[in-house]
Amino acid sequence: MLWWAALIFCFRAADVMVETIRLILVVNGHKWIASAIAAVEVSLWCWIFSEGVNTHKHWIIYIAYGLGFSLGQLVGCGLGHKLNEKLKAKGK
């Protein structure tokens, strides 16, 4: 069960981080790259989360989900700002 909590934490953090970067790509006009990222992101997330929640209905799974979201937001914002600066520097 702790393995599932760790997996959900990592995937949720990665999911939110990728989502943040994907939104910056959309804003900067890279809609095809953003669409491809979205398809992979949602497919993986649906599979991992549904397996974890349906199999292990324990409070630690939900705590891992929330903590993963907050870490993903923190890291995604930092990476997103750096990506946005590089895209602006290239004139895109």
Backbone as JSON, one array per atom type, in Angstrom:
{
  "sequence": "MLWWAALIFCFRAADVMVETIRLILVVNGHKWIASAIAAVEVSLWCWIFSEGVNTHKHWIIYIAYGLGFSLGQLVGCGLGHKLNEKLKAKGK",
  "N": [[0.82, -1.19, 0.0], [1.96, 1.23, 0.74], [3.68, 1.44, -1.36], [1.94, 2.01, -3.48], [1.02, 4.49, -2.61], [3.38, 6.01, -2.77], [3.81, 5.83, -5.51], [1.53, 7.13, -6.54], [1.93, 9.66, -5.43], [4.33, 10.45, -6.78], [3.49, 10.31, -9.5], [1.39, 12.14, -9.47], [2.7, 14.51, -8.8], [4.4, 14.73, -11.04], [2.44, 14.88, -13.02], [1.07, 17.33, -12.49], [3.2, 19.07, -12.78], [3.89, 18.69, -15.5], [1.49, 19.46, -16.62], [1.43, 22.21, -16.01], [3.61, 23.13, -17.51], [2.7, 22.4, -20.03], [0.5, 24.12, -20.33], [1.82, 26.56, -20.56], [3.11, 26.15, -22.98], [0.86, 26.08, -24.65], [-0.1, 28.72, -24.38], [1.97, 30.04, -25.59], [1.66, 29.33, -28.22], [2.26, 26.73, -29.1], [0.53, 24.5, -29.9], [0.29, 21.87, -30.96], [2.35, 20.32, -29.86], [1.63, 20.59, -27.19], [-0.86, 19.29, -27.25], [-0.13, 16.63, -27.8], [1.36, 16.04, -25.52], [-0.68, 16.28, -23.62], [-2.36, 14.1, -24.25], [-0.81, 11.83, -23.59], [-0.26, 12.4, -20.91], [-2.84, 12.41, -19.61], [-3.77, 9.83, -20.15], [-1.88, 8.13, -18.83], [-2.2, 9.1, -16.21], [-4.93, 8.53, -15.6], [-4.9, 5.73, -15.59], [-2.99, 5.04, -13.53], [-4.03, 6.38, -11.23], [-6.66, 5.35, -11.04], [-6.15, 2.63, -10.6], [-4.76, 2.74, -8.15], [-6.59, 3.99, -6.32], [-8.92, 2.44, -6.56], [-8.0, -0.05, -5.79], [-6.69, 0.24, -3.31], [-8.13, 1.56, -0.73], [-7.31, 3.64, 1.25], [-6.47, 6.11, 3.67], [-3.9, 7.17, 3.35], [-3.36, 7.11, 0.66], [-4.86, 9.22, -0.35], [-3.71, 11.38, 0.95], [-1.18, 11.26, -0.19], [-1.88, 11.92, -2.8], [-2.68, 14.63, -2.52], [-0.3, 15.82, -1.53], [1.42, 15.26, -3.63], [0.24, 16.82, -5.62], [0.73, 19.42, -4.62], [3.56, 19.5, -4.61], [4.07, 19.14, -7.34], [2.93, 21.48, -8.36], [4.61, 23.43, -7.27], [7.18, 22.76, -8.36], [6.52, 22.72, -11.08], [5.77, 25.4, -11.56], [8.2, 26.72, -11.19], [9.8, 25.55, -13.25], [8.18, 26.24, -15.38], [8.33, 29.06, -15.43], [11.02, 29.38, -16.16], [11.0, 28.15, -18.7], [9.2, 29.84, -20.02], [10.65, 32.25, -20.03], [12.77, 31.52, -21.72], [11.37, 30.99, -24.09], [10.36, 33.53, -24.62], [12.74, 34.91, -25.0], [13.6, 33.81, -27.38], [11.8, 34.89, -29.03], [9.29, 33.81, -29.45]],
  "CA": [[0.0, 0.0, 0.0], [2.86, 2.39, 0.72], [4.21, 1.53, -2.71], [0.94, 2.73, -4.27], [1.01, 5.89, -2.18], [4.56, 6.64, -3.35], [3.58, 5.92, -6.96], [0.54, 8.19, -6.78], [2.61, 10.92, -5.11], [5.25, 10.77, -7.88], [2.75, 10.57, -10.72], [0.61, 13.38, -9.34], [3.66, 15.6, -8.89], [4.8, 14.82, -12.44], [1.26, 15.28, -13.79], [0.84, 18.76, -12.31], [4.35, 19.76, -13.35], [3.74, 18.64, -16.95], [0.31, 20.28, -16.96], [1.83, 23.61, -15.94], [4.45, 23.39, -18.68], [1.82, 22.29, -21.2], [-0.28, 25.36, -20.44], [2.72, 27.6, -21.07], [3.27, 25.88, -24.4], [-0.38, 26.51, -25.32], [-0.14, 30.18, -24.39], [2.99, 30.5, -26.53], [1.32, 28.93, -29.57], [2.74, 25.39, -29.44], [-0.66, 23.69, -29.6], [0.45, 20.46, -31.33], [3.18, 19.7, -28.83], [0.8, 20.56, -25.99], [-1.89, 18.26, -27.42], [0.51, 15.32, -27.66], [1.68, 15.89, -24.1], [-1.94, 16.08, -22.9], [-2.86, 12.74, -24.48], [0.0, 10.9, -22.79], [-0.44, 12.76, -19.5], [-4.15, 11.99, -19.11], [-3.84, 8.36, -20.23], [-1.1, 7.57, -17.72], [-2.78, 9.47, -14.93], [-6.16, 7.77, -15.37], [-4.54, 4.35, -15.28], [-2.33, 4.94, -12.22], [-4.91, 6.8, -10.15], [-7.78, 4.42, -10.88], [-5.62, 1.41, -9.98], [-4.42, 3.01, -6.75], [-7.76, 4.3, -5.51], [-9.84, 1.31, -6.57], [-7.4, -1.19, -5.13], [-6.31, 0.56, -1.93], [-8.94, 2.67, -0.21], [-6.69, 3.99, 2.52], [-6.28, 7.55, 3.75], [-2.56, 7.56, 2.92], [-3.42, 7.32, -0.8], [-5.4, 10.56, -0.59], [-2.67, 12.32, 1.41], [-0.15, 11.24, -1.24], [-2.45, 12.66, -3.93], [-2.61, 16.06, -2.21], [1.1, 16.23, -1.44], [1.95, 15.22, -4.99], [-0.27, 18.0, -6.32], [1.43, 20.62, -4.17], [4.95, 19.46, -5.1], [4.02, 19.37, -8.78], [2.65, 22.9, -8.58], [5.83, 24.17, -6.92], [8.22, 22.49, -9.35], [6.02, 23.14, -12.39], [5.84, 26.86, -11.68], [9.61, 27.09, -11.38], [10.2, 25.16, -14.6], [7.37, 27.02, -16.31], [8.9, 30.41, -15.54], [12.26, 29.28, -16.94], [10.61, 27.88, -20.08], [8.59, 31.05, -20.56], [11.72, 33.2, -20.29], [13.51, 31.06, -22.9], [10.53, 31.2, -25.27], [10.31, 34.98, -24.89], [14.05, 35.31, -25.51], [13.68, 33.38, -28.78], [10.81, 35.66, -29.79], [8.13, 32.97, -29.79]],
  "C": [[0.86, 1.25, 0.0], [3.48, 2.57, -0.66], [3.24, 2.29, -3.61], [0.89, 4.2, -3.9], [2.2, 6.64, -2.78], [4.39, 6.83, -4.86], [2.6, 7.03, -7.3], [1.15, 9.56, -6.49], [3.5, 11.35, -6.28], [4.5, 11.1, -9.17], [1.94, 11.85, -10.63], [1.52, 14.59, -9.43], [4.09, 15.81, -10.35], [3.65, 15.33, -13.31], [1.04, 16.79, -13.69], [1.98, 19.57, -12.92], [4.22, 19.81, -14.88], [2.55, 19.49, -17.4], [0.65, 21.77, -16.97], [2.67, 23.98, -17.17], [3.63, 23.34, -19.96], [1.01, 23.55, -21.4], [0.57, 26.5, -20.96], [2.98, 27.4, -22.56], [2.04, 26.32, -25.2], [-0.42, 28.02, -25.46], [0.85, 30.74, -25.41], [2.8, 29.96, -27.95], [1.81, 27.56, -30.01], [1.63, 24.36, -29.18], [-0.48, 22.21, -29.94], [1.29, 19.71, -30.32], [2.36, 19.54, -27.55], [-0.27, 19.47, -26.08], [-1.32, 16.85, -27.26], [0.85, 15.04, -26.2], [0.41, 15.59, -23.31], [-2.46, 14.66, -23.05], [-2.11, 11.72, -23.63], [-0.24, 11.13, -21.3], [-1.74, 12.21, -18.92], [-4.27, 10.47, -19.12], [-3.1, 7.7, -19.07], [-1.75, 7.86, -16.38], [-4.06, 8.69, -14.62], [-5.87, 6.34, -14.95], [-3.97, 4.24, -13.87], [-3.3, 5.28, -11.09], [-6.06, 5.82, -9.95], [-7.32, 3.11, -10.24], [-5.36, 1.63, -8.49], [-5.63, 3.21, -5.87], [-8.73, 3.12, -5.46], [-9.3, 0.12, -5.81], [-7.16, -0.94, -3.65], [-7.09, 1.77, -1.44], [-8.46, 3.01, 1.19], [-6.4, 5.48, 2.52], [-4.91, 8.0, 3.26], [-2.5, 7.8, 1.42], [-3.88, 8.75, -1.09], [-4.44, 11.64, -0.11], [-1.57, 12.4, 0.35], [-0.6, 12.03, -2.46], [-2.3, 14.17, -3.7], [-1.18, 16.57, -2.15], [1.76, 16.23, -2.81], [1.5, 16.42, -5.81], [0.51, 19.24, -5.92], [2.88, 20.65, -4.64], [4.99, 19.72, -6.6], [3.77, 20.83, -9.13], [3.91, 23.73, -8.34], [6.91, 23.99, -8.0], [7.78, 22.95, -10.74], [6.07, 24.63, -12.59], [7.27, 27.32, -11.91], [10.1, 26.77, -12.78], [9.44, 25.96, -15.66], [7.9, 28.42, -16.5], [10.18, 30.38, -16.37], [11.96, 29.03, -18.41], [10.03, 29.12, -20.73], [9.64, 32.1, -20.88], [12.5, 32.81, -21.55], [12.68, 31.25, -24.17], [10.43, 32.67, -25.63], [11.63, 35.46, -25.47], [14.22, 34.91, -26.97], [12.67, 34.12, -29.65], [9.59, 34.87, -30.18], [6.98, 33.25, -28.88]]
}
